[in-house]
Amino acid sequence: MRDGFEEFVRARTGAFARTAYLLTGDRQHAEELVQTALTAAAERWTRLDDPERYVRRVLYTRAVSWWRVRRRWRSEVLTDAPPERRAVSRDDPDLRIVLADALKRLTAKQRAVLVLRFYEDRSESETAEILGVGLGTVKSQTRDALRRLRAVAPELADENEEAMR
């Protein structure tokens, strides 16, 4: 059994780390989150039917819990003027920074829904099942999250329009 777990960890840690980073926006916290999820899986390894699903569920639920605690002590910093708009490319590192900053401004549920729906390419029903919420919640959280992203990072909307042409 241990060999199976070690192989699973070697094969999937990179994917879990990318997802955790998108959920947290912080590399160190993402690493902690992955370690927590893998530790939980190791403790239950012989009883898990779908280890991938279990680890991802732990990642999402622990990330949401962390956001709830963090929200109490971290406040947003507002500026007097919106950021300067400019043309961007998909490979532009500045675009990645803007996206990471914009994701940090979403609620825990909104961020989790966007990561599942658009990064992991999950369906609305899969997202609802993973997060343990209703389909309507997934739809409303997606709508609200995308609206908030457009408001806090208009350059992302510009990038999206370019991609559609």
C-alpha positions as CSV (number, residue, x, y, z in Angstrom):
1,M,0.0,0.0,0.0
2,R,2.8,2.4,0.8
3,D,4.3,2.0,-2.6
4,G,1.0,3.0,-4.2
5,F,0.8,6.1,-2.1
6,E,4.4,7.1,-2.9
7,E,3.7,6.7,-6.6
8,F,0.5,8.7,-6.3
9,V,2.4,11.5,-4.6
10,R,5.2,11.6,-7.2
11,A,2.7,11.6,-10.0
12,R,0.2,14.1,-8.7
13,T,2.0,16.6,-6.4
14,G,2.8,19.0,-9.3
15,A,-0.9,19.3,-10.3
16,F,-2.0,19.6,-6.7
17,A,0.6,22.4,-6.1
18,R,-0.6,24.4,-9.1
19,T,-4.2,24.1,-8.0
20,A,-3.3,25.0,-4.4
21,Y,-1.4,28.1,-5.6
22,L,-4.4,29.3,-7.6
23,L,-6.6,28.8,-4.6
24,T,-4.2,30.6,-2.2
25,G,-2.2,33.0,-4.3
26,D,0.8,32.3,-2.1
27,R,3.5,29.7,-2.9
28,Q,4.3,28.8,0.8
29,H,0.7,28.5,1.8
30,A,0.0,26.4,-1.3
31,E,2.8,24.0,-0.3
32,E,1.4,23.7,3.2
33,L,-2.0,23.1,1.8
34,V,-0.7,20.3,-0.4
35,Q,1.2,18.7,2.4
36,T,-2.0,18.9,4.6
37,A,-4.1,17.2,1.9
38,L,-1.5,14.5,1.2
39,T,-1.1,13.8,4.9
40,A,-4.8,13.4,5.3
41,A,-4.8,11.0,2.3
42,A,-1.9,9.0,3.7
43,E,-3.8,8.5,6.9
44,R,-6.8,7.1,5.0
45,W,-5.0,5.6,2.0
46,T,-6.2,2.0,2.4
47,R,-9.9,3.2,2.7
48,L,-9.9,5.7,-0.2
49,D,-11.8,4.7,-3.4
50,D,-10.7,7.8,-5.3
51,P,-7.5,9.3,-3.8
52,E,-7.4,12.1,-6.4
53,R,-10.9,13.3,-5.6
54,Y,-10.2,13.0,-1.9
55,V,-7.1,15.1,-2.0
56,R,-8.7,17.8,-4.2
57,R,-11.7,18.0,-1.8
58,V,-9.3,18.5,1.1
59,L,-7.5,21.2,-0.9
60,Y,-10.7,23.1,-1.6
61,T,-12.2,22.8,1.9
62,R,-9.0,23.7,3.7
63,A,-8.4,26.7,1.4
64,V,-11.9,27.9,2.1
65,S,-11.4,27.5,5.8
66,W,-8.1,29.4,5.6
67,W,-9.8,32.3,3.6
68,R,-12.5,32.6,6.3
69,V,-9.9,33.0,9.0
70,R,-7.7,35.3,6.9
71,R,-10.7,37.5,5.9
72,R,-11.0,38.6,9.6
73,W,-7.6,40.1,9.8
74,R,-6.8,41.2,6.2
75,S,-8.4,44.2,4.6
76,E,-8.3,45.4,1.0
77,V,-6.2,48.4,0.0
78,L,-8.1,50.7,-2.3
79,T,-6.4,53.2,-4.6
80,D,-7.6,56.6,-5.8
81,A,-7.4,55.7,-9.4
82,P,-7.7,52.6,-11.4
83,P,-4.6,51.0,-12.9
84,E,-3.4,52.3,-16.2
85,R,-4.8,50.3,-19.1
86,R,-2.5,49.0,-21.8
87,A,-2.4,46.2,-24.5
88,V,-1.4,42.9,-23.1
89,S,-0.4,39.5,-24.4
90,R,-1.4,36.0,-23.1
91,D,2.3,35.4,-22.4
92,D,2.8,38.7,-20.6
93,P,4.0,38.2,-17.0
94,D,2.3,41.4,-16.0
95,L,-1.0,39.8,-17.1
96,R,-0.3,36.9,-14.8
97,I,0.4,39.2,-11.9
98,V,-2.9,41.1,-12.6
99,L,-4.8,37.9,-12.7
100,A,-3.2,36.7,-9.4
101,D,-4.0,40.0,-7.7
102,A,-7.6,40.0,-9.1
103,L,-8.2,36.4,-7.8
104,K,-7.1,37.5,-4.3
105,R,-9.9,40.0,-4.3
106,L,-12.6,37.3,-4.7
107,T,-14.4,35.5,-1.9
108,A,-13.4,32.0,-1.0
109,K,-16.3,30.4,-2.8
110,Q,-15.9,32.5,-5.9
111,R,-12.2,31.7,-6.2
112,A,-12.8,28.0,-5.7
113,V,-15.6,28.0,-8.3
114,L,-13.4,29.7,-10.9
115,V,-10.5,27.4,-10.3
116,L,-12.7,24.3,-10.6
117,R,-14.7,25.6,-13.6
118,F,-12.0,27.3,-15.7
119,Y,-8.6,26.0,-14.5
120,E,-9.6,22.4,-14.0
121,D,-12.3,22.6,-16.7
122,R,-14.9,21.0,-14.5
123,S,-18.6,21.1,-15.3
124,E,-21.0,23.0,-13.2
125,S,-22.4,19.8,-11.7
126,E,-18.9,18.4,-10.9
127,T,-18.0,21.7,-9.3
128,A,-21.2,21.7,-7.2
129,E,-20.5,18.1,-6.1
130,I,-16.8,18.8,-5.2
131,L,-17.7,21.9,-3.1
132,G,-20.8,20.4,-1.6
133,V,-23.1,23.2,-2.8
134,G,-26.1,23.4,-5.1
135,L,-25.9,23.9,-8.9
136,G,-27.5,27.3,-8.5
137,T,-24.8,28.4,-6.1
138,V,-22.1,27.4,-8.6
139,K,-23.9,29.4,-11.3
140,S,-24.4,32.5,-9.1
141,Q,-20.8,32.4,-7.7
142,T,-19.4,32.1,-11.2
143,R,-21.4,35.0,-12.4
144,D,-20.5,37.2,-9.4
145,A,-16.9,36.2,-9.6
146,L,-16.6,37.1,-13.3
147,R,-18.3,40.4,-12.7
148,R,-15.9,41.2,-9.8
149,L,-12.9,40.2,-11.9
150,R,-14.1,42.6,-14.6
151,A,-14.5,45.4,-12.1
152,V,-11.1,44.9,-10.3
153,A,-9.1,44.1,-13.4
154,P,-10.5,45.6,-16.5
155,E,-7.4,44.6,-18.5
156,L,-8.5,41.0,-18.1
157,A,-11.8,41.8,-19.8
158,D,-9.8,43.4,-22.7
159,E,-7.6,40.3,-22.9
160,N,-10.7,38.1,-23.1
161,E,-12.2,40.2,-25.9
162,E,-9.0,39.9,-27.9
163,A,-9.0,36.1,-27.4
164,M,-12.6,36.0,-28.8
165,R,-11.7,37.7,-32.1
